[in-house]
Amino acid sequence: MRLTKPTLFTNVPVTCEERDLPGDLFNQLMKEDPSTVKGAETLMLGEMLTLPQNFGLYCMRENTVPSFPSLSCSIRNIFLGETFSSYISVHNDSNQVVKDILVKADLQTSSQRLNLSASSAAVAELKPDCCIDDVIHHEVKEIGTHILVCAVSYTTQAGEKMYFRKFFKFQVLKPLDVKTKFYNAESDLSSVTDEVFLEAQIQNITTSPMFMEKVSLEPSIMYNVAELNTVNKAGESMSTFGSRTYLQPMDTRQYLYCLKPKQEFAEKAGVIKGVTVIGKLDIVWKTNLGERGRLQTSQLQRMAPGYGDVRLSLETIPDTVNLEEPFDITCKITNCSERTMDLILEMCNTNSIHWCGVSGRQLGKLHPSSSLHLALTLLSSVQGLQSVSGLRLTDTFLKRTYEYDDIAQVCVVSSEVKEES
């Protein structure tokens, strides 16, 4: 039999109105029923536990020998990540003593066959009406059809070797639906390394609530992780989902994590290039009566954003500027290629943003993975939210021009409005 927790008993109330023939008989019987909750007899709530009645079992026996012991085992469907536990009992139904009894239990999946027997040694003899008992445990790590193959071999008193098997087929279902999204960002304008934000959407696709005991991200050796699923309230750290972390059937919850690449694994330019392994999610939950389950996703991979040969980022820029008054910004130019560049800076005015300075000036040679800081001055002739655009960098070695538009946005207001505010 499958070793599982029991469930709450649900009674079916039978009642009638007082003017009907039974009168108060049914109500009195429900009050005397020990399985009902006192004061709530008609709500189908029970205060007793019952063993599972529907095992969802398919059993096929091979080479059955009528005179030999029966093997009993009952199993119901379970979920991926739970621990499969089963009690196997071999009983000698005959009136003869049998010898050299060997009980073997294998769990067969679509990809492998696992031996779950606690002991590989044979039992010397089994007397009539006696049993050989065994308890097996296995953490289920695959979904789909599973077959528990129980095989028994023994020797009769006449020296004849006998053998039979039973097959117990059951389904392992998927309890959770996990989806992930990656967002690339920078921690701040002066940061050297890029941050990666991971959003994990976890949905309960079972028919019963789950208590989410732990949802954590185990990062790879290339990253440090910070969980963003707590808030500080009255000096204490509390979960953003409240004190009760129950996930109802078909409900979805979002978890957020921030990862920063470690300095020793980042490129000299400050970023990790190409496809990198982020880590894996570790999810632990409990069902109604404390049955524990655990899932670990496969390694999550992320494609780092491509910056091309030259990367332009902003170090400083004001949020709000005055109309027709110059303001300063600081840019950082990084050579992400593997060759030396000789760069020329060109500034193209737009309808609203105008560059103040000399266009076409030489920036000098920039070696691979090197950076330079550039202070520039702009002026806006139009109010509102304006986009900083119109920078051009030309590599004189390859005669290649890199265009940078929509670098950032600034809010342009009149000087009168700013003084009043």
C-alpha positions in Angstrom: 0.0 0.0 0.0 1.1 3.6 -0.6 2.1 5.2 2.6 0.3 8.6 2.5 -1.3 11.0 4.9 -5.1 10.6 5.5 -7.7 13.1 4.5 -10.5 14.8 6.4 -13.7 12.8 6.4 -16.6 14.5 4.5 -20.1 13.5 5.6 -23.2 13.9 3.4 -26.0 15.5 5.5 -29.5 14.2 5.1 -32.1 16.5 6.6 -35.8 17.5 6.2 -38.2 20.1 7.4 -39.9 19.8 10.8 -43.4 19.4 9.2 -42.2 16.4 7.1 -42.9 12.9 8.3 -39.5 12.1 9.9 -39.7 15.3 11.9 -36.5 16.0 13.8 -35.2 12.4 13.4 -32.5 13.1 10.7 -31.2 16.2 12.6 -30.9 14.2 15.8 -29.0 11.4 14.0 -26.5 13.9 12.6 -25.9 15.4 16.0 -25.2 12.0 17.4 -22.9 11.1 14.5 -19.3 11.2 15.9 -17.9 12.2 12.5 -19.7 15.5 12.3 -18.6 18.9 13.8 -20.8 19.9 16.7 -22.9 22.9 15.8 -22.1 22.5 12.1 -23.6 19.1 11.2 -25.1 20.3 7.9 -22.0 21.9 6.5 -20.3 18.6 5.4 -17.4 19.3 7.6 -15.8 16.3 9.3 -13.4 16.1 12.3 -12.2 12.6 11.5 -9.5 11.3 9.2 -10.0 8.7 6.5 -7.5 6.7 4.5 -7.5 7.3 0.7 -10.2 5.3 -1.0 -9.4 5.9 -4.7 -5.9 4.6 -5.4 -6.0 5.0 -9.2 -4.3 1.6 -9.5 -3.7 -0.7 -12.5 -2.3 -4.1 -11.5 -1.2 -7.0 -13.7 0.1 -10.2 -12.3 2.4 -12.5 -14.2 3.1 -16.2 -13.7 0.6 -16.5 -10.8 1.1 -19.6 -8.6 -2.1 -20.5 -6.7 -0.4 -22.2 -3.8 2.1 -19.5 -3.1 1.9 -16.4 -1.1 0.1 -13.3 -2.4 1.8 -10.0 -2.8 -0.3 -6.9 -2.0 0.5 -3.3 -2.9 -1.8 -0.3 -3.4 -0.7 3.0 -5.0 -2.4 6.2 -6.0 -1.3 9.1 -8.2 1.4 11.4 -6.8 3.0 14.6 -7.9 6.4 15.4 -9.2 8.8 16.2 -6.3 7.0 14.2 -3.7 8.5 11.2 -1.9 7.0 7.9 -3.1 6.7 5.6 -0.1 5.1 2.1 -0.3 4.6 -0.8 2.0 5.1 -4.2 0.3 3.9 -7.4 2.1 4.5 -11.0 0.9 2.2 -13.4 2.7 2.5 -17.2 2.6 -1.1 -18.3 2.0 -0.2 -22.0 1.7 0.3 -24.7 4.4 3.9 -25.4 3.4 7.2 -23.8 4.4 9.0 -22.2 1.4 12.7 -21.3 1.3 15.1 -18.8 -0.3 12.5 -16.1 -0.7 13.8 -13.1 -2.6 11.6 -10.0 -3.0 12.7 -7.4 -5.5 11.0 -4.0 -6.2 12.0 -1.9 -9.2 10.5 1.4 -10.4 10.4 1.7 -14.1 10.0 5.0 -15.9 10.2 6.1 -19.5 13.9 6.7 -19.2 15.3 4.4 -16.5 14.7 1.5 -14.1 15.6 1.9 -10.4 16.0 -0.7 -7.8 14.1 0.2 -4.6 14.6 -2.9 -2.6 15.8 -2.3 0.9 17.7 -5.5 1.0 19.2 -7.8 -1.7 19.6 -10.8 0.6 17.2 -13.8 0.4 15.1 -14.9 3.4 16.0 -18.4 4.4 12.4 -19.6 4.9 8.8 -18.4 5.3 6.3 -20.4 7.3 2.6 -20.6 6.6 0.6 -17.4 7.5 3.8 -15.5 7.9 4.9 -12.3 6.0 7.9 -10.6 4.6 7.4 -6.9 4.9 9.4 -4.1 3.2 9.1 -0.3 3.0 10.5 1.5 0.0 11.1 5.3 -0.5 11.9 7.2 -3.6 11.8 10.9 -4.5 9.9 11.2 -7.8 11.9 13.2 -10.3 10.0 12.4 -13.6 6.5 13.0 -14.8 4.4 10.5 -16.7 3.8 6.8 -16.3 5.6 4.9 -13.6 5.4 1.1 -13.1 6.4 -0.5 -9.8 7.6 -4.0 -10.7 7.4 -6.4 -7.7 9.1 -9.8 -8.3 9.2 -12.8 -5.9 11.3 -15.9 -6.3 11.2 -18.9 -3.9 11.9 -22.6 -3.6 9.2 -25.1 -2.6 9.6 -28.1 -0.3 10.1 -30.3 -3.3 13.0 -28.2 -4.5 11.2 -26.5 -7.4 12.2 -23.0 -8.1 9.2 -20.7 -8.6 8.9 -17.1 -9.7 6.1 -14.5 -10.2 5.8 -10.8 -10.7 3.2 -8.0 -10.3 3.1 -4.7 -12.1 1.6 -1.6 -10.4 1.0 1.3 -12.8 0.5 4.9 -11.7 0.8 8.4 -13.0 3.1 11.1 -11.7 1.5 14.5 -12.3 3.0 18.0 -12.6 2.1 20.1 -9.5 3.5 23.5 -10.6 3.9 25.5 -13.7 7.0 27.6 -13.6 7.8 30.4 -16.1 10.8 32.7 -16.0 11.6 36.1 -17.5 14.9 38.0 -17.7 15.3 41.8 -17.5 18.6 43.5 -18.2 19.4 46.7 -16.3 22.1 48.7 -14.6 22.2 49.1 -10.9 23.0 52.9 -11.2 24.6 55.2 -13.7 28.0 54.9 -12.2 27.9 51.1 -12.0 30.5 49.1 -13.9 28.7 45.7 -13.9 25.3 45.0 -15.3 22.4 43.6 -13.2 20.0 40.9 -14.3 16.5 40.7 -12.9 14.8 37.3 -12.9 11.0 37.1 -12.5 9.7 33.6 -11.7 6.0 33.0 -12.1 4.8 29.9 -10.2 1.3 28.6 -10.7 -0.4 25.9 -8.6 -2.0 23.5 -11.1 -3.2 21.0 -8.6 -6.8 20.9 -7.1 -5.7 21.7 -3.5 -4.0 24.6 -1.8 -0.2 24.6 -1.2 1.8 26.1 1.6 4.9 27.6 -0.1 7.6 26.9 2.4 10.5 28.1 0.3 11.1 29.6 -3.1 14.8 30.5 -3.6 17.3 31.0 -6.4 20.5 29.1 -6.2 22.9 31.2 -8.4 25.7 29.8 -10.5 29.3 30.6 -9.5 29.3 33.6 -11.8 26.6 35.6 -9.9 25.6 36.9 -6.5 21.8 37.0 -5.9 19.6 39.2 -3.8 15.9 38.3 -3.2 13.4 41.1 -3.7 10.4 39.3 -2.1 10.5 40.9 1.3 9.6 44.4 2.7 10.7 46.1 5.9 7.8 46.9 8.2 8.3 48.2 11.7 11.9 47.2 11.6 11.1 43.6 10.6 11.5 41.8 7.3 8.2 40.4 6.1 7.2 38.5 3.0 5.5 40.6 0.3 2.8 37.9 0.2 1.9 38.3 3.8 2.2 36.0 6.8 0.1 33.2 5.1 2.0 32.0 2.1 -0.8 29.7 0.8 -1.1 29.3 -3.0 -4.7 28.4 -4.0 -5.4 26.1 -7.0 -4.7 27.8 -10.3 -3.3 30.9 -8.6 0.0 32.4 -9.8 2.6 34.2 -7.7 5.6 36.2 -9.0 9.0 36.1 -7.3 11.7 38.6 -8.2 15.5 38.2 -7.9 18.4 40.5 -8.7 21.7 39.0 -9.9 25.0 40.8 -10.1 28.0 39.2 -12.0 31.0 38.6 -9.8 34.0 40.8 -10.7 36.3 37.8 -11.4 33.9 36.5 -14.1 33.1 39.8 -15.7 34.9 41.0 -18.8 37.2 44.0 -18.4 34.5 46.1 -20.0 32.3 45.2 -17.0 29.8 42.8 -18.5 29.5 39.1 -19.1 29.2 38.2 -22.7 27.4 35.4 -24.6 25.2 32.7 -23.1 25.6 32.4 -19.3 24.1 30.1 -16.7 22.1 32.1 -14.1 21.3 29.3 -11.6 18.2 27.2 -10.7 15.1 27.7 -8.7 14.5 25.6 -5.5 10.8 25.3 -4.6 9.6 23.5 -1.4 5.9 23.2 -0.6 3.5 21.3 1.7 0.1 20.0 0.9 -3.0 19.8 3.2 -1.7 17.5 5.8 1.9 18.3 5.7 3.1 16.1 2.8 6.3 17.7 1.6 7.3 18.2 -2.0 10.4 19.7 -3.6 11.2 20.8 -7.2 14.4 22.1 -8.7 14.4 23.6 -12.2 17.1 22.9 -14.7 19.8 25.5 -15.0 18.4 28.7 -16.3 20.4 30.3 -19.1 20.4 33.9 -20.2 21.7 35.5 -23.4 23.7 38.6 -22.4 22.7 41.8 -24.3 25.0 42.7 -27.2 26.5 46.2 -27.2 28.3 45.9 -30.5 31.9 47.2 -30.9 31.3 50.4 -29.0 29.1 50.9 -25.9 27.8 54.3 -24.9 26.4 54.7 -21.4 25.5 57.8 -19.3 27.2 58.5 -16.1 25.4 61.7 -15.0 22.4 63.5 -16.4 19.9 65.9 -14.7 16.3 64.9 -14.4 14.9 68.4 -15.0 16.4 71.3 -17.0 15.4 74.9 -17.8 14.2 75.9 -21.2 16.9 77.4 -23.4 19.5 77.0 -20.6 22.6 74.8 -21.1 23.0 71.6 -19.1 25.8 69.1 -18.8 25.9 65.3 -19.1 28.7 62.9 -18.7 29.1 59.9 -21.1 31.2 56.8 -20.9 32.5 55.2 -24.1 33.8 51.6 -23.9 35.6 49.6 -26.6 33.9 46.2 -26.5 35.8 44.9 -29.6 39.1 43.1 -29.7 40.9 45.8 -31.7 42.1 49.3 -31.1 39.9 52.2 -32.4 40.6 55.8 -33.4 37.3 57.6 -32.7 35.9 60.9 -33.9 32.9 62.5 -32.1 30.2 64.1 -34.2 27.1 65.9 -32.8 23.9 66.2 -34.8 21.3 68.7 -33.6 17.6 67.7 -33.5 14.5 69.8 -33.5 14.4 70.1 -29.7 17.8 69.2 -28.4 20.9 71.2 -29.5 24.6 70.3 -28.8 26.9 73.0 -27.6 30.5 72.4 -28.6 32.7 71.5 -31.6 31.6 68.5 -33.7 34.1 66.3 -35.5 36.7 66.4 -32.8 39.2 63.6 -32.3 38.8 61.4 -29.1 42.1 59.6 -29.7 42.9 55.9 -29.7 40.8 53.6 -27.5 42.3 50.1 -26.8 40.2 46.9 -26.4 38.1 46.8 -23.1 39.2 50.4 -22.3 36.9 53.3 -21.5 36.9 57.1 -21.6 34.6 59.7 -20.0 33.3 62.6 -22.0 31.6 65.7 -20.7 29.1 67.3 -23.1 26.8 70.3 -23.0 23.3 70.5 -24.4 20.4 73.1 -24.7 16.7 72.4 -25.3 14.5 74.8 -27.2 11.2 72.9 -26.6 9.4 72.2 -23.3 8.3 68.8 -22.2 9.9 65.3 -22.1 12.7 65.5 -24.6 15.0 62.7 -25.9 18.7 63.1 -26.1 19.8 62.0 -29.5 22.2 62.7 -32.3 25.6 61.4 -31.2 27.8 59.7 -33.8 31.2 57.9 -33.3 33.3 57.2 -36.3 36.2 54.7 -36.3 38.8 56.1 -38.7 40.6 52.7 -39.0 37.6 50.9 -40.5 35.6 54.0 -41.6 32.7 52.7 -39.6 30.1 55.0 -38.0 28.1 54.1 -34.8 24.9 56.0 -34.3 23.3 56.7 -30.9 19.8 58.0 -30.6 17.3 58.0 -27.7 20.2 57.8 -25.2 18.1 59.3 -22.4 15.2 61.6 -21.6 15.1 64.9 -19.7 12.1 67.0 -18.6 12.4 70.6 -19.9 10.5 73.3 -18.1 10.4 77.1 -18.2 12.5 78.9 -15.6 9.3 80.5 -14.2 7.7 77.2 -13.5 10.8 75.8 -11.9 11.2 78.9 -9.6 7.5 78.6 -8.5 7.9 74.8 -7.7 
